[in-house]
Amino acid sequence: MPDATKKSLQAIIFDWAGTTVDHGSLAPVRTLQRVFAQRDIPVSDDVARRDMGLAKIDHIRKLLAEPEVLSIWKDLYGRNPREADVEDLYADFIPLQMSCLLDYSKLIDGVADTVKQLRARNIRIGGTTGYTRPMLEQLLTSAAAQGYRPDQSLCPDDVGAGRPHPYMCYRLAIDLRVYPMSACVKIGDTQSDIAEGLNAGMWTIGITRTGNMVGLSESDWLALPSAEQARILARAKALLQSSGAHYVAASVAECLPILYEIEGRIERGERP
């Protein structure tokens, strides 16, 4: 266990989809699009990804408030969406997401090795997600079989609210016996991940290439010309930085040098 009397890096709290598994964070986007398509409401990738990282019921609420979605809803139903509609959509979302989750659970390259090196430095590993507990349990089982076993992972169900609230991070700090929060780092691929970390008083690293801000599978990413890759990464980096990310990396595999830099800053008495 990290010695919390020392001003050193104590814990890393990773996001799941788009950060440690599911290159491109495809599972939640495709499922949300399917749920709305069943009601004859098309949802573009950009709109579906805009509030990614939130608890999924909160994400559905946000989608229903999107002007293009709201307009079609009113045309179809002659009224604004109600909370009962949110609950109905969420009820449809859960089995669809559960049915396809394992298809999008491949561990992203470099995650297992990065975590192994962090553990060698006695750093605790946590995880947060916008998925439900049953969905998270599926991911935990799949990831463990691929060599990734965080010390503890939480979802909004466990603490009563999801991102951007900091409660999952606070609970993880208690469970992992680490403090202060300024000696911990949140790593995630969405703007809500960054907000979660900042609200918890943590350092934050935004992830671009493998995550929601790019939104491509590994094969689709590799098929792009290098100039297009550079353009997309620059846009993703700018969005995460505008959300307050202290650092940005293309993937978890590129985070170790950043984490060592943060550790040095912590030991010099700096705070996020």
DOVO-440583 format. One record per residue (C-alpha): residue number from 1; residue in one letter; x, z, y. Coordinates in nm, 4 decimals, padded with zeros to 6 digits. Layout:
// residues N
SITE NUM A X Z Y .
...
// end
This chain:
// residues 272
SITE 1 M 00.0000 00.0000 00.0000 .
SITE 2 P 00.1314 -00.0796 00.3476 .
SITE 3 D 00.2760 00.2139 00.5382 .
SITE 4 A 00.0436 00.2347 00.8377 .
SITE 5 T 00.2854 00.4659 01.0180 .
SITE 6 K 00.5053 00.1597 01.0743 .
SITE 7 K 00.4200 -00.0997 01.3350 .
SITE 8 S 00.4278 -00.3917 01.0950 .
SITE 9 L 00.1930 -00.6519 00.9556 .
SITE 10 Q -00.0651 -00.4691 00.7441 .
SITE 11 A -00.3224 -00.7175 00.6155 .
SITE 12 I -00.4320 -01.0809 00.6204 .
SITE 13 I -00.8037 -01.1552 00.6077 .
SITE 14 F -00.8736 -01.5106 00.4958 .
SITE 15 D -01.1896 -01.7132 00.5227 .
SITE 16 W -01.3060 -01.8938 00.2086 .
SITE 17 A -01.4510 -02.2481 00.2351 .
SITE 18 G -01.2146 -02.4767 00.4236 .
SITE 19 T -00.9380 -02.2173 00.4353 .
SITE 20 T -00.8609 -02.1065 00.0803 .
SITE 21 V -01.0983 -02.3274 -00.1242 .
SITE 22 D -01.3042 -02.6453 -00.0722 .
SITE 23 H -01.0786 -02.8769 00.1288 .
SITE 24 G -01.2905 -03.0003 00.4196 .
SITE 25 S -01.5519 -02.7239 00.3816 .
SITE 26 L -01.7882 -02.9735 00.2224 .
SITE 27 A -02.0176 -02.7520 00.0135 .
SITE 28 P -02.2134 -02.5819 00.2934 .
SITE 29 V -02.2452 -02.9011 00.5001 .
SITE 30 R -02.3770 -03.1120 00.2144 .
SITE 31 T -02.6228 -02.8430 00.1078 .
SITE 32 L -02.7598 -02.7870 00.4588 .
SITE 33 Q -02.8044 -03.1613 00.4988 .
SITE 34 R -02.9934 -03.1775 00.1692 .
SITE 35 V -03.2226 -02.8903 00.2672 .
SITE 36 F -03.3215 -03.0585 00.5937 .
SITE 37 A -03.3419 -03.4040 00.4352 .
SITE 38 Q -03.6062 -03.2680 00.1988 .
SITE 39 R -03.8173 -03.2270 00.5130 .
SITE 40 D -03.7276 -03.5747 00.6411 .
SITE 41 I -03.4929 -03.4360 00.9056 .
SITE 42 P -03.1492 -03.6001 00.9114 .
SITE 43 V -02.8628 -03.3750 01.0208 .
SITE 44 S -02.5315 -03.5344 01.1125 .
SITE 45 D -02.1976 -03.3890 01.0020 .
SITE 46 D -02.1128 -03.2939 01.3594 .
SITE 47 V -02.4353 -03.1010 01.4075 .
SITE 48 A -02.4149 -02.9354 01.0650 .
SITE 49 R -02.0594 -02.8216 01.1326 .
SITE 50 R -02.1130 -02.6955 01.4875 .
SITE 51 D -02.1937 -02.3373 01.3869 .
SITE 52 M -02.0165 -02.3294 01.0514 .
SITE 53 G -01.8893 -01.9893 00.9453 .
SITE 54 L -02.2033 -01.7996 01.0390 .
SITE 55 A -02.4167 -01.6291 00.7780 .
SITE 56 K -02.6162 -01.9140 00.6313 .
SITE 57 I -02.9566 -01.7919 00.7501 .
SITE 58 D -02.8140 -01.7643 01.1026 .
SITE 59 H -02.6706 -02.1143 01.0664 .
SITE 60 I -03.0159 -02.2471 00.9785 .
SITE 61 R -03.1583 -02.0805 01.2902 .
SITE 62 K -02.8918 -02.2519 01.4999 .
SITE 63 L -02.9646 -02.5894 01.3420 .
SITE 64 L -03.3342 -02.5593 01.4184 .
SITE 65 A -03.2453 -02.5025 01.7831 .
SITE 66 E -03.0325 -02.8172 01.8045 .
SITE 67 P -03.2147 -03.0628 02.0375 .
SITE 68 E -03.2142 -03.3559 01.7946 .
SITE 69 V -03.3331 -03.1402 01.5046 .
SITE 70 L -03.5924 -02.9602 01.7150 .
SITE 71 S -03.7321 -03.2902 01.8459 .
SITE 72 I -03.7866 -03.4293 01.4964 .
SITE 73 W -03.9349 -03.0993 01.3806 .
SITE 74 K -04.1895 -03.1062 01.6638 .
SITE 75 D -04.2796 -03.4672 01.5849 .
SITE 76 L -04.3360 -03.3778 01.2193 .
SITE 77 Y -04.5125 -03.0446 01.2559 .
SITE 78 G -04.6471 -03.0433 01.6115 .
SITE 79 R -04.4921 -02.7071 01.6964 .
SITE 80 N -04.1655 -02.5175 01.7334 .
SITE 81 P -04.0021 -02.3751 01.4208 .
SITE 82 R -04.1022 -02.0202 01.3319 .
SITE 83 E -03.9097 -01.7454 01.1572 .
SITE 84 A -04.1142 -01.8155 00.8460 .
SITE 85 D -03.9733 -02.1701 00.8532 .
SITE 86 V -03.6207 -02.0310 00.8721 .
SITE 87 E -03.6904 -01.8169 00.5678 .
SITE 88 D -03.8398 -02.1110 00.3775 .
SITE 89 L -03.5367 -02.3300 00.4512 .
SITE 90 Y -03.3030 -02.0483 00.3516 .
SITE 91 A -03.4946 -01.9977 00.0266 .
SITE 92 D -03.4368 -02.3679 -00.0500 .
SITE 93 F -03.0720 -02.3467 00.0525 .
SITE 94 I -02.9734 -02.0687 -00.1883 .
SITE 95 P -03.0377 -02.2409 -00.5257 .
SITE 96 L -02.9024 -02.5728 -00.3993 .
SITE 97 Q -02.5812 -02.4078 -00.2829 .
SITE 98 M -02.5434 -02.2077 -00.6029 .
SITE 99 S -02.5904 -02.5218 -00.8136 .
SITE 100 C -02.3058 -02.7135 -00.6469 .
SITE 101 L -02.0698 -02.4378 -00.5356 .
SITE 102 L -01.8306 -02.4637 -00.8287 .
SITE 103 D -01.7940 -02.8373 -00.7655 .
SITE 104 Y -01.6362 -02.7454 -00.4320 .
SITE 105 S -01.4314 -02.4432 -00.5380 .
SITE 106 K -01.0895 -02.5987 -00.5949 .
SITE 107 L -00.8129 -02.3855 -00.4495 .
SITE 108 I -00.6417 -02.5542 -00.1567 .
SITE 109 D -00.2759 -02.6391 -00.2148 .
SITE 110 G -00.0346 -02.3700 -00.1013 .
SITE 111 V -00.2807 -02.0806 -00.0918 .
SITE 112 A -00.1703 -01.9089 -00.4133 .
SITE 113 D 00.2003 -01.9346 -00.3266 .
SITE 114 T 00.1470 -01.8107 00.0287 .
SITE 115 V -00.0479 -01.5087 -00.0942 .
SITE 116 K 00.2176 -01.4369 -00.3560 .
SITE 117 Q 00.4839 -01.4230 -00.0856 .
SITE 118 L 00.2684 -01.1970 00.1314 .
SITE 119 R 00.2109 -00.9581 -00.1571 .
SITE 120 A 00.5870 -00.9414 -00.2120 .
SITE 121 R 00.6034 -00.7950 00.1405 .
SITE 122 N 00.3392 -00.5340 00.0525 .
SITE 123 I 00.0737 -00.6962 00.2723 .
SITE 124 R -00.2902 -00.6500 00.1702 .
SITE 125 I -00.5191 -00.9523 00.1249 .
SITE 126 G -00.8859 -00.9626 00.2202 .
SITE 127 G -01.1537 -01.2265 00.2546 .
SITE 128 T -01.4723 -01.2837 00.4551 .
SITE 129 T -01.7366 -01.5532 00.4231 .
SITE 130 G -02.0755 -01.6657 00.5484 .
SITE 131 Y -02.1936 -01.7067 00.1883 .
SITE 132 T -02.4171 -01.4590 00.0078 .
SITE 133 R -02.2813 -01.2065 -00.2435 .
SITE 134 P -02.3839 -01.4111 -00.5523 .
SITE 135 M -02.2149 -01.7188 -00.4012 .
SITE 136 L -01.9044 -01.5178 -00.3228 .
SITE 137 E -01.8921 -01.3830 -00.6779 .
SITE 138 Q -01.8858 -01.7401 -00.8082 .
SITE 139 L -01.5967 -01.8230 -00.5768 .
SITE 140 L -01.4068 -01.5072 -00.6718 .
SITE 141 T -01.4285 -01.5928 -01.0404 .
SITE 142 S -01.3237 -01.9537 -00.9874 .
SITE 143 A -01.0391 -01.8648 -00.7502 .
SITE 144 A -00.9055 -01.5984 -00.9862 .
SITE 145 A -00.8797 -01.8586 -01.2614 .
SITE 146 Q -00.6705 -02.0681 -01.0199 .
SITE 147 G -00.4366 -01.7834 -00.9244 .
SITE 148 Y -00.5947 -01.6435 -00.6066 .
SITE 149 R -00.7228 -01.2855 -00.6213 .
SITE 150 P -00.7760 -01.1144 -00.2857 .
SITE 151 D -00.7785 -00.7357 -00.2912 .
SITE 152 Q -01.1301 -00.7311 -00.1485 .
SITE 153 S -01.3783 -00.9880 -00.0170 .
SITE 154 L -01.6971 -00.9298 00.1796 .
SITE 155 C -02.0016 -01.1269 00.2891 .
SITE 156 P -02.2681 -01.0554 00.5541 .
SITE 157 D -02.4912 -00.8962 00.2887 .
SITE 158 D -02.2339 -00.6202 00.2466 .
SITE 159 V -02.2317 -00.5038 00.6082 .
SITE 160 G -02.5648 -00.6098 00.7577 .
SITE 161 A -02.4385 -00.8912 00.9823 .
SITE 162 G -02.2024 -01.1857 00.9669 .
SITE 163 R -01.9764 -01.3562 01.2166 .
SITE 164 P -01.9087 -01.3387 01.5041 .
SITE 165 H -01.9642 -00.9667 01.4510 .
SITE 166 P -01.6448 -00.7892 01.3372 .
SITE 167 Y -01.8098 -00.5655 01.0778 .
SITE 168 M -01.6719 -00.7386 00.7682 .
SITE 169 C -01.3196 -00.7036 00.9072 .
SITE 170 Y -01.3775 -00.3383 00.9931 .
SITE 171 R -01.5101 -00.2657 00.6449 .
SITE 172 L -01.2140 -00.4433 00.4874 .
SITE 173 A -00.9738 -00.2334 00.6939 .
SITE 174 I -01.1412 00.0793 00.5568 .
SITE 175 D -01.1482 -00.0489 00.1985 .
SITE 176 L -00.7871 -00.1687 00.2105 .
SITE 177 R -00.6681 00.1452 00.3961 .
SITE 178 V -00.4959 -00.0476 00.6750 .
SITE 179 Y -00.4709 00.0138 01.0483 .
SITE 180 P -00.4534 -00.0525 01.3359 .
SITE 181 M -00.6588 -00.3707 01.3550 .
SITE 182 S -00.3898 -00.5091 01.5866 .
SITE 183 A -00.1576 -00.5114 01.2843 .
SITE 184 C -00.3931 -00.7426 01.0922 .
SITE 185 V -00.4476 -01.1192 01.1070 .
SITE 186 K -00.7649 -01.3231 01.0558 .
SITE 187 I -00.7134 -01.6778 00.9268 .
SITE 188 G -01.0038 -01.9217 00.9249 .
SITE 189 D -01.1120 -02.2783 00.9953 .
SITE 190 T -01.4142 -02.2258 01.2238 .
SITE 191 Q -01.4707 -02.1083 01.5771 .
SITE 192 S -01.6798 -01.8231 01.4388 .
SITE 193 D -01.3803 -01.7144 01.2287 .
SITE 194 I -01.1754 -01.6896 01.5460 .
SITE 195 A -01.4525 -01.4976 01.7233 .
SITE 196 E -01.4765 -01.2587 01.4282 .
SITE 197 G -01.1049 -01.1857 01.4393 .
SITE 198 L -01.0937 -01.1475 01.8165 .
SITE 199 N -01.3954 -00.9178 01.8176 .
SITE 200 A -01.2223 -00.7034 01.5560 .
SITE 201 G -00.9077 -00.6778 01.7709 .
SITE 202 M -00.6954 -00.8858 01.5331 .
SITE 203 W -00.4465 -01.1688 01.5668 .
SITE 204 T -00.6035 -01.5023 01.4732 .
SITE 205 I -00.4810 -01.8268 01.3169 .
SITE 206 G -00.7077 -02.1308 01.3187 .
SITE 207 I -00.6836 -02.3820 01.0331 .
SITE 208 T -00.7297 -02.7532 01.1082 .
SITE 209 R -00.6523 -03.0091 00.8365 .
SITE 210 T -00.8172 -02.8414 00.5374 .
SITE 211 G -01.1194 -02.7055 00.7178 .
SITE 212 N -01.4412 -02.7533 00.9053 .
SITE 213 M -01.2887 -02.8905 01.2254 .
SITE 214 V -01.1647 -03.1979 01.0355 .
SITE 215 G -01.4256 -03.1952 00.7590 .
SITE 216 L -01.2614 -03.4288 00.5085 .
SITE 217 S -01.1760 -03.3980 00.1418 .
SITE 218 E -00.8085 -03.4173 00.0591 .
SITE 219 S -00.8398 -03.7733 -00.0714 .
SITE 220 D -01.0300 -03.8908 00.2370 .
SITE 221 W -00.7727 -03.7255 00.4614 .
SITE 222 L -00.4810 -03.8926 00.2853 .
SITE 223 A -00.6524 -04.2317 00.3157 .
SITE 224 L -00.6442 -04.2163 00.6969 .
SITE 225 P -00.3715 -04.3895 00.8988 .
SITE 226 S -00.1169 -04.1451 01.0387 .
SITE 227 A -00.2204 -04.2178 01.3981 .
SITE 228 E -00.5810 -04.1285 01.3177 .
SITE 229 Q -00.4678 -03.8111 01.1406 .
SITE 230 A -00.2718 -03.7082 01.4491 .
SITE 231 R -00.5700 -03.7733 01.6769 .
SITE 232 I -00.8071 -03.5712 01.4587 .
SITE 233 L -00.5635 -03.2802 01.4255 .
SITE 234 A -00.5074 -03.2690 01.8011 .
SITE 235 R -00.8821 -03.2479 01.8630 .
SITE 236 A -00.9278 -02.9745 01.6013 .
SITE 237 K -00.6353 -02.7770 01.7431 .
SITE 238 A -00.7756 -02.7989 02.0948 .
SITE 239 L -01.1180 -02.6748 01.9818 .
SITE 240 L -00.9741 -02.3767 01.7969 .
SITE 241 Q -00.7434 -02.2907 02.0854 .
SITE 242 S -01.0352 -02.3097 02.3277 .
SITE 243 S -01.2088 -02.0524 02.1073 .
SITE 244 G -00.9168 -01.8161 02.1612 .
SITE 245 A -00.7043 -01.8686 01.8491 .
SITE 246 H -00.3602 -01.7178 01.9029 .
SITE 247 Y -00.2052 -01.9782 01.6716 .
SITE 248 V -00.3168 -02.2922 01.4886 .
SITE 249 A -00.1855 -02.4325 01.1593 .
SITE 250 A -00.2826 -02.7340 00.9511 .
SITE 251 S -00.3299 -02.5238 00.6375 .
SITE 252 V -00.2646 -02.1812 00.4880 .
SITE 253 A 00.0516 -02.3277 00.3366 .
SITE 254 E 00.1951 -02.3545 00.6901 .
SITE 255 C 00.1071 -02.0017 00.7997 .
SITE 256 L 00.4063 -01.8002 00.6760 .
SITE 257 P 00.6372 -01.8768 00.9719 .
SITE 258 I 00.3523 -01.7910 01.2091 .
SITE 259 L 00.2838 -01.4656 01.0269 .
SITE 260 Y 00.6501 -01.3690 01.0466 .
SITE 261 E 00.6400 -01.4398 01.4205 .
SITE 262 I 00.3295 -01.2231 01.4572 .
SITE 263 E 00.4993 -00.9485 01.2585 .
SITE 264 G 00.7898 -00.9559 01.5012 .
SITE 265 R 00.5528 -00.9317 01.7956 .
SITE 266 I 00.3749 -00.6351 01.6371 .
SITE 267 E 00.7061 -00.4586 01.5797 .
SITE 268 R 00.7937 -00.5140 01.9464 .
SITE 269 G 00.4736 -00.3358 02.0413 .
SITE 270 E 00.2670 -00.6423 02.1350 .
SITE 271 R -00.1061 -00.6496 02.0723 .
SITE 272 P -00.3414 -00.9481 02.0326 .
// end
